Amino acid sequence: MIEQNVRRILSQLPGGVKLVAAAKTRTTEETLEAIAAGVEIIGHNYIQEAERAHQIIGGRARWHFIGHLQKNKIKKAAVLFDMIETVESLEMARGIDTRCARIGKVMPVLIEVNSGCETRKNGVLPDEVEGLVRQVSALNHIKVEGLMTMGPLVPHLEDSRPYFSATHRLFEEIKGLNLPNVDMRYLSMGMSDSYKIALEEGANIVRLGSLIFGPRA
Ligand SMILES: *Cc1c(COP(=O)(O)O)cnc(C)c1O
């Protein structure tokens, strides 16, 4: 099933769009099945879970962190991941920068945008993204490569479109600033239910879990 799902999704994604298999709660076997079918990027929300999978799968995939990064997990995240999609504060960026400096790595990151301006939601308010990117651009062991958003939970799928299009506009604005250490290439938007709308609104990374692996328990 996983294999067929991955092949179908990959054949339908437009060229240049990257698929992240969101692997939280899935077994290493399931994740390996997705990789065998063509998945190249694994997304994880939890460091411990990622660590276990990474020990077995290692370099057979690239690893994106897509969860909420706790301060005491930054050290491990710096080692494990090829991209952190969920940077949401200068403090977090500085933590990643410090760790990466020690291990001689430049971490590609996306800034997570709280596109719905929700009070208890991760991410940076749209109005504050430019300021954060300007500050992060001063850090030499982090490279800002784009924006990520979840968008709010909406009653109807179509309702997510304005949040995606607003995030795309923000992406273009920041790209136009031509800041150092900033290379705006990726717009990570859309999950299993919403990715088609996200693609129409300019996403070039989609993060799919249930569509690949089936419903989560
Ligand atoms: C779980 C998760 C996804 C995938 O969700 P599905 O609805 O299963 O496709 C995408 N992005 C993030 C940040 C997630 O935590």
The ligand as a Tripos MOL2 file, in Angstrom:
@<TRIPOS>MOLECULE
LIG
   15    15     1     0     0
SMALL
NO_CHARGES

@<TRIPOS>ATOM
      1 C1          1.9670   15.2470   10.6810 C.3       1 LIG1
      2 C2          2.4130   16.4250    9.9250 C.ar      1 LIG1
      3 C3          2.2150   16.5170    8.5420 C.ar      1 LIG1
      4 C4          1.4830   15.4730    7.7430 C.3       1 LIG1
      5 O1          0.1510   15.3760    8.1240 O.3       1 LIG1
      6 P1         -0.8720   14.4350    7.3200 P.3       1 LIG1
      7 O2         -2.1730   15.0860    7.5340 O.co2     1 LIG1
      8 O3         -0.7630   13.0890    7.9200 O.co2     1 LIG1
      9 O4         -0.4380   14.4620    5.9050 O.co2     1 LIG1
     10 C5          2.7000   17.6420    7.8900 C.ar      1 LIG1
     11 N1          3.3400   18.6160    8.5450 N.ar      1 LIG1
     12 C6          3.5450   18.5710    9.8670 C.ar      1 LIG1
     13 C7          4.2600   19.6880   10.5410 C.3       1 LIG1
     14 C8          3.0830   17.4800   10.6010 C.ar      1 LIG1
     15 O5          3.2830   17.4440   11.9150 O.3       1 LIG1
@<TRIPOS>BOND
     1     1     2 1
     2     2     3 ar
     3     2    14 ar
     4     3     4 1
     5     3    10 ar
     6     4     5 1
     7     5     6 1
     8     6     7 2
     9     6     8 1
    10     6     9 1
    11    10    11 ar
    12    11    12 ar
    13    12    13 1
    14    12    14 ar
    15    14    15 1
@<TRIPOS>SUBSTRUCTURE
     1 LIG1         1 GROUP 0 **** ****
